[in-house]
Structure formats: structure tokens, C-alpha cells
């Protein structure tokens, strides 16, 4: 069969690889991220919340110190949870890569 010179070009696609992660591994990664994010969020939230509360008190808005402290705590918890997720993935990534290699072998 000859190739049609007027046919649109077609790219050869790589085989799509997928990996199946079991529940025990998924639970281990989730728990690792959850406790790290919770701990870092607690510490960062306490520090930023205390700083926000002190600043509100010094500025004469002592009745709003709780609100400023809560906002500071929420702001600190976002990067803290990201740090916890990064560390959890860094810890578990080698085993996840190994699962991917095992599932892609013929």
C-alpha cells in the first residue's frame, strides 16, 4: 500500500503509561502530608496570629486583636501546608516512582 501524499500528517504517539497506586500507599502519602501540614500550620498560625494580635493591641485596636490574629494564622497556614505536602512527596516519591516502573514493565 502506498502512502497518500495528500493525507494530513500523523504523529506517532507514545504509549500512554499509567500506574496504579494502591490504597495503602495513597493513605501513607496522605497521612504524611496531613500531619506535616497540620503541625506546620499550627506553629506558623500561632506565630503569625500572635504577631497580628500584638500589633493590633499596640495600635490601639485591642478589641480586633482576635480578628487580626486569626487572619495572620490563616495566612501562615497556606504556605505551611504547601511545605508539608512538598516534604511528604519528597519522602514518598522514590517509592511512587518504583511503583510506576513496575507497572510499565512488559
Secondary structure as the mmCIF struct_conf table of DSSP 4:
data_model
#
loop_
_struct_conf.conf_type_id
_struct_conf.id
_struct_conf.beg_label_comp_id
_struct_conf.beg_label_asym_id
_struct_conf.beg_label_seq_id
_struct_conf.end_label_comp_id
_struct_conf.end_label_asym_id
_struct_conf.end_label_seq_id
HELX_LH_PP_P HELX_LH_PP_P1 UNK A 2 UNK A 4
TURN_TY1_P TURN_TY1_P1 UNK A 5 UNK A 6
BEND BEND1 UNK A 7 UNK A 7
HELX_LH_PP_P HELX_LH_PP_P2 UNK A 8 UNK A 9
HELX_LH_PP_P HELX_LH_PP_P3 UNK A 11 UNK A 17
HELX_RH_AL_P HELX_RH_AL_P1 UNK A 23 UNK A 58
TURN_TY1_P TURN_TY1_P2 UNK A 59 UNK A 60
HELX_RH_3T_P HELX_RH_3T_P1 UNK A 62 UNK A 64
HELX_RH_AL_P HELX_RH_AL_P2 UNK A 65 UNK A 104
#
